[in-house]
Amino acid sequence: MKKVKIENYVQINMKIKDINKYIFYELEMTQSHIIILYLILNSVDQKLDLKGLCEETASASSVITRQVKELEQKGYVKKIRNEDNLRKVYVYMSNKQKEDTLALMDLIEEYIKQYTL
């Protein structure tokens, strides 16, 4: 197995920080926003429940709830309660929101291409 040098680790993390900084300042998106959007976009019917998002991201419910609220305010997602179990909340994307999210992901991918990790 190839030995990983600490220098490589530091360089990769610095590049990731630069990418995240650009995305935040240019697109007003945090790393958490992007992860949540990616997970919803790639889920069945572009819909996940909050509990599933917490498990997928290994994040606290309060953190995911805040991030989802911010994405909802930006117009990328909507929330809906399960009719059979009102405690269960789903986060989903309409077709328009899916198109907007795909366009956002394309912008992010274009910027990432500038970096060699």
N, C-alpha and C positions, 0 to 999 in steps of 0.2 A: 504494500500500500504506500502511496506517495505521501511523504511527510509535508504537512502544511506549515508554512512559515508564518509567524506572527505578522510579519510585514505584509504578506498577502491579505491576511484577515483585516488588518488596519486599512489597507488601500481599498478593499472592497467596501468596507463600512463607510469610509469617507465618500466614496462615489455614491453610495446609496443615500447618504445624508444630503449630498448635493442634488440628487434627483428629487428627493422629498421636499427639499427647500424650494426648488423651482416649481414643482407641482403646487405647493402651498401658495406661493406668491403669485404665480401666473394663473392658476386655475381655482384657487381657494378650496383645495381638497387636501385632507390629511391622509396619511397612510391608512388609518382606520377606515376613512370614508371609501377609499379605493378598494380595500379588502372586502368591505361589506357589499359594495356595488358588484364586485366581481363574483362573490358567492351567490348573490341573488340572481345575477345575470345568468349564471351557469347552473342554476337550480331548475327543477321541474316547474314549468309554467312561470318562471321568474318570481317565485314566491317561497319565502322561508318564515318559520315562526321565530319569535325573539329568542326563545330558549335554544333553538337550533343554531342561531347566530352566535349566541354566547358560547355554546359548546364548540362550534367550528373555529372561533377566534380565541378561545380560552380567555375570555374577558368577562368581567362582572356585568351583571344585568344593568346596573346603573350606567355603566360606561356605554354599553351598546344602545341603551335607550336614548342617551344623550346624542350619540352619533347618528342614530336613525332620525331623531327629531331634526337635527341639522340638515340631513339629506332630504328630509321631507320639506323643510323650508326652502331648500334650493330647487325643489321640484323634481328630484330624481326618483323618489319612492313615495308610496302611500302605505298607510296602515289600515288594517281591517280586523275586527274581532271575529273569532270563530262563532258561528251561530249556535253550535251545540255546546260550546264551552267558552263562555264569555271571558274567562281568565286567559285564554290563549289568543295572542295577537300575532297576525301575520304581517310581514313587510313584503310588498310586491311592487312590480313595475307594470305600468300600462304599456301598450305598444309604442306610444310616443316617448315615454320615459326610457324604454329599451333602446329606441333609436338614439336618443340623446346620450345615453350611457355608452353605447357603442362608439359614438363620435368622440366622446371624452376619452375612452380607452385608446382609440386610434391616436389622439393627440399625445397621450402619455407614452404609448409605444414609440412614436416618432422621436420623442425626446430621449427615451431610454436607448434607442439605437445609436445615439451619439457617444454612448459610454461602452467601453469594453470592460466587463467585469472579470 
